[in-house]
Structures are given as structure tokens and as C-alpha cells.
Amino acid sequence: MRAVRRTIGWLVGLAVVAMLGFVLWAGVRDRPQDMPWAPLDLGQPAGLFTGRKLAALTEDFPQCRALLDRAGVRYTVLPPRSDGQCGYTDGVRLTAGGARRIGFAPAGLGIACPVAAALSMWEWDVLQPAAQAAFGARVASIDHFGSYSCRRIYGRDAGNWSEHSTADAVDIAGFRLTDGTRITVARDWKGDGPKARFLHQVRDGACQLFATTLSPDYNAAHADHLHLDQANRGMGGWRACR
């Protein structure tokens, strides 16, 4: 029994030391957003737990709206929608101006608020820096295949409902730059040219902000788009990046 207590005491002590080390490490890096308990701030660079905090906003629409407001993101709230097993109560439509300078094609994209928050961070921290570095131009608009769709995963007749069924997912088809350059997942994913490198870079950046990021590297069903969703699997839940 003493040996068991000594082992438990040793494990607890090790956990405390590890936590203190983590706190000091994050403090030295001057990145408080790496702490799981630090409040989410859309204006700060993504930290180790930013993606999980964004996904957790699926349970707190008022907090999600407050974060968009604080970050200067303009949006309109969509009326709740209910279609049997599908629907949403936290839908928003991002509008032009404010802190966001990017548009969507087709226009009028409606998405769940946590997706809007992650898309805003993706624009600021990933898309624009990558586009400037690779092409010397900004992303003017995002081409997409939509968000809300009342269906199960892969459109099957049975099984789990897709994150699209609650507008917690969006499918990104490509990008248009301010200099007229167009980049599409379907045409430009393969190879080692600047467009392919850009697409892979923005996919990798999305993995820090979305619960699920799927690309053509995952399967044929995603050959022409990046699937980004905010499935809330909890702070310790699994995340997908393919």
C-alpha cells in the first residue's frame, strides 16, 4: 500500500512539475494564448488551444458574437432554422468592411458563428500572409461550395449527420487574388508550383483553427475542395487534419 501511495504521489508531483514547466514555457514565449484557460481573442495569433476554444463556441452564441464584435468583424445574424434533424440557431452572414477585407463567391454565405470566427482568423493569420509571400498580392475573395446542407456524412441514407447539417462546416473551392490570379483546389493542388504550395500552406494553417480540415490528400470526395468544420469534441477531443 505504501508503494502505491508513493507511486501516486510521484505521478502527482510529476504532473505539477509538468504544468509549471508548461506555464513557464508559454510565459517565456510571451504567448498566453497557448494556455488552455486563457480567454479566446480572435485578434491574437493562434495558440495551442485556439482551435478547441473556437469549436467550443458552438455552445455559446452570445460569446461568439461578442468575440466577432471585439475583433471588428461585421456580420448579420441569421434567423434560426429548423429542418427536422437539421438546422441552426447561431447562423451569421459575414459582411464587407471592418476588420475583414475578403469576400465570398457566391456572395451571401451563411455559416455558424464559430466557423465565421475561425474563417476570420484564417484570413488574418494564414491566407493573407501566405498570398503576400507567394504572389505579392492579397486574397480578394474565397470561392466556396456552401455551408448548410441537411444531409448525413457523404450524403448517405444512414449514419452520422454531417457538420453541414448545422452550418458548422464550409467547403472551400479556391481563391481569387487582387491581381486577378485564381487558385483552385481541383486544378492546382497537385505539383510543387507556387499555387500548390500556397494551397498546402493554407490547409496546414486551417488545421490550427478548425476541428476538422480535409483536403484532396484525404480521399477522392475532397478532390476539389477543403472541408473545414467546427465539430465540438471537447477540449480533449480528437482533431482531424488531412
QUIQUIPE-V201466 format. One record per residue. N is the residue number from 1. SS is DSSP state (A for helix, B for strand, O for the rest). PSI is psi as a letter, one per 40 degrees, with the letter a starting at -180 (none if undefined). Layout:
((N | SS | PSI) (N | SS | PSI))
This chain:
((1 | O | d) (2 | A | d) (3 | A | d) (4 | A | d) (5 | A | d) (6 | A | d) (7 | A | d) (8 | A | d) (9 | A | d) (10 | A | d) (11 | A | d) (12 | A | d) (13 | A | d) (14 | A | d) (15 | A | d) (16 | A | d) (17 | A | d) (18 | A | d) (19 | A | d) (20 | A | d) (21 | A | d) (22 | A | d) (23 | A | d) (24 | A | d) (25 | A | d) (26 | A | d) (27 | A | d) (28 | A | d) (29 | O | e) (30 | O | f) (31 | O | g) (32 | A | d) (33 | A | e) (34 | A | e) (35 | O | h) (36 | O | d) (37 | O | e) (38 | O | h) (39 | O | i) (40 | O | h) (41 | O | h) (42 | O | d) (43 | O | e) (44 | O | i) (45 | O | i) (46 | O | h) (47 | O | a) (48 | O | d) (49 | O | e) (50 | A | d) (51 | A | d) (52 | A | d) (53 | A | d) (54 | A | d) (55 | A | d) (56 | A | e) (57 | A | e) (58 | A | e) (59 | A | e) (60 | O | g) (61 | A | d) (62 | A | d) (63 | A | d) (64 | A | d) (65 | A | d) (66 | A | d) (67 | A | d) (68 | A | d) (69 | A | d) (70 | A | d) (71 | O | e) (72 | O | f) (73 | B | h) (74 | B | h) (75 | B | i) (76 | B | i) (77 | B | h) (78 | O | i) (79 | O | i) (80 | O | i) (81 | B | h) (82 | B | h) (83 | B | g) (84 | O | b) (85 | O | e) (86 | B | i) (87 | B | i) (88 | B | i) (89 | O | e) (90 | O | f) (91 | B | i) (92 | B | i) (93 | B | h) (94 | B | h) (95 | B | i) (96 | B | i) (97 | B | a) (98 | B | a) (99 | O | e) (100 | B | h) (101 | O | e) (102 | O | i) (103 | B | a) (104 | B | i) (105 | B | h) (106 | O | i) (107 | O | i) (108 | O | f) (109 | O | h) (110 | B | h) (111 | B | i) (112 | B | i) (113 | A | d) (114 | A | d) (115 | A | d) (116 | A | d) (117 | A | d) (118 | A | d) (119 | A | d) (120 | A | d) (121 | A | d) (122 | A | d) (123 | A | d) (124 | A | d) (125 | A | e) (126 | A | c) (127 | A | d) (128 | A | d) (129 | A | d) (130 | A | d) (131 | A | d) (132 | A | d) (133 | A | d) (134 | A | d) (135 | A | e) (136 | O | f) (137 | O | i) (138 | O | i) (139 | B | h) (140 | B | d) (141 | B | i) (142 | B | h) (143 | B | h) (144 | B | i) (145 | B | e) (146 | B | i) (147 | O | c) (148 | O | h) (149 | O | h) (150 | O | g) (151 | O | i) (152 | B | i) (153 | A | h) (154 | A | e) (155 | A | e) (156 | O | i) (157 | O | e) (158 | O | i) (159 | O | a) (160 | O | i) (161 | B | i) (162 | O | i) (163 | A | e) (164 | A | d) (165 | A | e) (166 | A | e) (167 | O | e) (168 | O | f) (169 | B | i) (170 | B | i) (171 | B | h) (172 | B | h) (173 | B | d) (174 | B | a) (175 | B | i) (176 | B | h) (177 | B | i) (178 | O | e) (179 | O | e) (180 | O | e) (181 | O | h) (182 | B | h) (183 | B | h) (184 | B | i) (185 | A | d) (186 | A | d) (187 | A | d) (188 | A | e) (189 | O | d) (190 | O | i) (191 | O | a) (192 | O | f) (193 | O | i) (194 | A | d) (195 | A | d) (196 | A | d) (197 | A | d) (198 | A | d) (199 | A | d) (200 | A | d) (201 | A | d) (202 | A | d) (203 | A | d) (204 | A | d) (205 | A | d) (206 | A | d) (207 | O | d) (208 | O | e) (209 | O | d) (210 | O | i) (211 | O | d) (212 | B | h) (213 | B | h) (214 | B | h) (215 | O | a) (216 | O | d) (217 | O | e) (218 | O | c) (219 | O | i) (220 | A | d) (221 | A | e) (222 | A | f) (223 | O | d) (224 | O | e) (225 | O | i) (226 | B | h) (227 | B | h) (228 | B | h) (229 | B | i) (230 | O | f) (231 | O | h) (232 | O | h) (233 | O | e) (234 | O | i) (235 | O | d) (236 | O | e) (237 | O | i) (238 | O | i) (239 | O | i) (240 | B | h) (241 | B | h) (242 | O | none))
